């Protein structure tokens, strides 16, 4: 299972080119990080990947039966859940939309309950009553229960305390072998610890890092100086 991106280009109407001749590969079993300062095209790239935008040129190829229905994007704020419904109602609603039966959903809830140990404590609460961190974790829980094959975490650790960050680490490591995990974050230590491959997005394309430098050093060098495209 693989996402192949070939010469992807995108510009908004009468605007500058945000994504330019971008090529990359995302493979099953790998955890990827995408880093760039604000306003450099991370959101545009995610929207292209999620098929929310149509590229002006290039293509995104999905292999081995993978389809856009297998993608799950977890964003910040209240964008992932219905706030007036309970946690459990959200889990079942989004999983049924993905085609799962109630029996399959219950089985998957049990599968991840050991990691999301607080699920039973909050499953009957309205999502609007949850903390920011709890909403993020519930959205990730929904993605896993609904059997997403591609998990995209936008600003993955934003609003999470250390306990939830540790839960998120455990979770990603426990599920990534049969998924493609893409992490967009400004949390250097989290990305450096979790990701096998890191893409720096500069001038619309991905830039390689120097393996002898830390992630933070690479970030500083790339976005203050310049490196060759990968």
C-alpha positions as CSV (number, residue, x, y, z in Angstrom):
1,X,0.0,0.0,0.0
2,X,1.5,3.3,-1.1
3,X,0.7,6.9,-2.0
4,X,2.8,8.1,-4.9
5,X,2.9,11.8,-5.6
6,X,4.3,12.9,-9.0
7,X,5.1,16.5,-9.9
8,X,2.2,17.9,-8.0
9,X,1.5,21.6,-8.6
10,X,-1.2,23.9,-7.2
11,X,-2.0,27.6,-7.1
12,X,-5.0,29.5,-6.0
13,X,-6.9,31.6,-8.5
14,X,-4.7,34.6,-9.6
15,X,-2.4,33.7,-6.7
16,X,1.2,32.4,-6.4
17,X,2.1,28.8,-6.9
18,X,1.8,27.2,-3.4
19,X,2.8,23.6,-4.4
20,X,5.3,23.3,-7.2
21,X,6.5,20.0,-8.9
22,X,6.3,18.2,-5.6
23,X,7.0,14.5,-5.7
24,X,7.0,12.0,-2.7
25,X,6.1,8.5,-1.6
26,X,4.3,7.4,1.5
27,X,4.4,3.7,2.2
28,X,2.5,1.3,4.5
29,X,4.2,0.7,7.8
30,X,6.0,4.0,7.9
31,X,5.5,7.2,10.0
32,X,6.2,10.4,8.1
33,X,6.7,14.0,9.4
34,X,6.0,17.2,7.4
35,X,7.5,20.4,8.7
36,X,7.4,24.0,7.5
37,X,6.7,27.4,9.0
38,X,3.1,28.7,8.8
39,X,2.0,29.9,5.4
40,X,4.4,27.6,3.5
41,X,1.8,25.3,2.0
42,X,1.3,22.5,4.6
43,X,-2.5,23.0,4.7
44,X,-2.7,23.2,0.9
45,X,-0.7,19.9,0.6
46,X,-3.0,18.2,3.1
47,X,-6.1,19.4,1.2
48,X,-4.7,18.0,-2.1
49,X,-3.9,14.7,-0.4
50,X,-7.4,14.5,1.0
51,X,-8.9,15.4,-2.4
52,X,-10.4,18.6,-1.1
53,X,-8.5,20.4,-3.8
54,X,-7.7,19.4,-7.4
55,X,-4.1,19.9,-8.5
56,X,-3.3,22.1,-11.5
57,X,-0.7,19.5,-12.6
58,X,0.7,16.2,-11.5
59,X,-1.1,13.4,-9.9
60,X,-1.6,11.4,-6.7
61,X,-1.6,7.6,-7.2
62,X,-3.1,5.2,-4.7
63,X,-1.9,1.6,-4.9
64,X,-3.2,-1.8,-3.8
65,X,-6.9,-0.9,-3.6
66,X,-6.3,2.2,-1.4
67,X,-9.0,4.9,-1.9
68,X,-9.8,8.3,-0.5
69,X,-12.4,6.7,1.7
70,X,-9.5,5.0,3.6
71,X,-8.1,8.4,4.6
72,X,-8.7,10.1,7.9
73,X,-7.6,13.7,8.7
74,X,-7.5,14.7,12.4
75,X,-7.4,18.5,12.7
76,X,-7.3,20.8,15.6
77,X,-10.4,22.5,17.2
78,X,-13.9,21.2,16.8
79,X,-13.6,20.2,13.1
80,X,-13.6,16.4,13.6
81,X,-16.7,15.7,15.8
82,X,-20.3,16.6,16.2
83,X,-20.2,18.6,19.4
84,X,-23.9,18.1,20.3
85,X,-23.6,14.3,20.2
86,X,-21.9,12.0,22.7
87,X,-18.5,10.5,22.2
88,X,-20.0,7.0,21.6
89,X,-22.5,8.4,19.1
90,X,-19.7,10.0,17.2
91,X,-17.7,6.8,17.2
92,X,-20.6,4.8,15.8
93,X,-21.8,7.5,13.3
94,X,-18.4,8.0,11.6
95,X,-17.7,4.2,11.6
96,X,-21.1,3.4,10.0
97,X,-20.4,6.0,7.4
98,X,-17.2,4.0,6.5
99,X,-19.4,0.9,6.1
100,X,-18.7,-0.9,9.3
101,X,-21.4,-2.9,11.1
102,X,-22.3,-2.3,14.8
103,X,-20.6,-5.6,15.6
104,X,-17.4,-4.6,13.8
105,X,-17.5,-1.2,15.6
106,X,-17.9,-2.9,19.0
107,X,-15.0,-5.2,18.3
108,X,-12.7,-2.3,17.2
109,X,-13.7,-0.4,20.4
110,X,-12.5,-3.3,22.5
111,X,-9.3,-3.6,20.4
112,X,-8.2,0.0,21.3
113,X,-9.8,0.3,24.7
114,X,-6.6,-0.8,26.5
115,X,-4.8,2.3,25.1
116,X,-7.8,4.6,25.3
117,X,-8.5,3.6,28.8
118,X,-10.6,6.7,29.5
119,X,-13.1,5.8,26.8
120,X,-15.6,4.3,29.1
121,X,-15.4,7.3,31.4
122,X,-16.3,9.8,28.7
123,X,-18.3,7.8,26.1
124,X,-21.7,9.2,27.3
125,X,-20.5,12.8,27.5
126,X,-21.4,15.4,24.9
127,X,-18.3,16.3,22.9
128,X,-18.8,20.0,23.6
129,X,-18.1,19.3,27.3
130,X,-14.7,17.7,26.6
131,X,-11.3,19.5,27.0
132,X,-9.4,20.4,23.8
133,X,-7.0,17.5,24.4
134,X,-9.8,15.0,25.0
135,X,-11.5,16.1,21.7
136,X,-8.2,15.4,19.8
137,X,-7.8,12.0,21.3
138,X,-11.5,11.1,20.7
139,X,-11.1,12.1,17.0
140,X,-8.0,9.8,16.7
141,X,-10.0,7.0,18.4
142,X,-12.8,7.5,15.9
143,X,-10.3,7.2,13.0
144,X,-8.9,3.9,14.4
145,X,-12.2,2.4,15.2
146,X,-13.5,3.2,11.6
147,X,-10.4,1.4,10.3
148,X,-8.7,4.3,8.5
149,X,-5.7,3.0,6.5
150,X,-4.1,6.5,6.1
151,X,-4.0,8.6,9.3
152,X,-3.1,12.3,8.9
153,X,-2.5,14.1,12.1
154,X,-2.5,17.9,11.7
155,X,-0.6,19.6,14.5
156,X,-0.6,16.2,16.2
157,X,0.3,17.2,19.8
158,X,-1.4,20.7,19.9
159,X,-3.4,21.0,23.2
160,X,-2.3,17.7,24.6
161,X,-0.7,17.3,28.0
162,X,2.2,14.9,28.6
163,X,-0.1,12.0,29.5
164,X,-2.1,12.3,26.3
165,X,1.1,12.7,24.2
166,X,2.5,9.5,25.7
167,X,-0.8,7.8,24.9
168,X,-0.6,9.1,21.3
169,X,3.0,7.8,21.0
170,X,1.9,4.4,22.2
171,X,-1.0,4.4,19.9
172,X,0.9,5.3,16.7
173,X,3.6,2.8,17.4
174,X,0.9,0.1,18.0
175,X,-1.0,0.7,14.8
176,X,1.4,2.0,12.1
177,X,2.5,-1.3,10.7
178,X,-0.6,-1.7,8.6
179,X,-1.2,2.0,8.0
180,X,0.4,5.1,6.5
181,X,0.8,7.7,9.2
182,X,1.6,11.3,8.4
183,X,2.3,13.8,11.2
184,X,2.2,17.5,10.6
185,X,3.5,19.3,13.7
186,X,5.8,22.0,15.1
187,X,6.7,19.7,18.0
188,X,10.3,18.9,17.0
189,X,10.9,16.3,19.7
190,X,7.7,14.4,18.9
191,X,8.4,14.3,15.2
192,X,12.0,13.4,15.6
193,X,11.1,10.6,18.0
194,X,8.2,9.2,16.0
195,X,9.0,9.6,12.3
196,X,11.2,7.4,10.1
197,X,11.1,10.0,7.3
198,X,10.8,13.8,7.6
199,X,9.9,16.1,4.7
200,X,10.6,19.8,4.9
201,X,8.2,21.8,2.7
202,X,10.0,24.8,1.2
203,X,9.0,26.8,-1.9
204,X,6.3,24.3,-2.8
205,X,8.5,21.2,-2.8
206,X,10.0,18.8,-0.3
207,X,13.6,19.4,0.9
208,X,16.0,16.8,2.3
209,X,17.6,17.1,5.7
210,X,21.2,16.6,6.7
211,X,21.3,13.2,8.6
212,X,24.1,14.5,10.7
213,X,22.0,17.3,12.2
214,X,19.1,17.2,14.6
215,X,15.6,18.0,13.3
216,X,15.7,21.4,14.9
217,X,19.1,22.2,13.4
218,X,17.9,21.1,10.0
219,X,14.7,23.2,10.3
220,X,16.8,26.3,11.2
221,X,19.2,25.7,8.3
222,X,16.6,24.9,5.7
223,X,14.3,27.8,6.4
224,X,17.0,30.4,6.8
225,X,19.4,29.1,4.1
226,X,18.7,26.7,1.3
227,X,19.1,23.0,0.3
228,X,18.5,20.9,-2.8
229,X,15.1,19.4,-3.5
230,X,14.6,15.7,-2.9
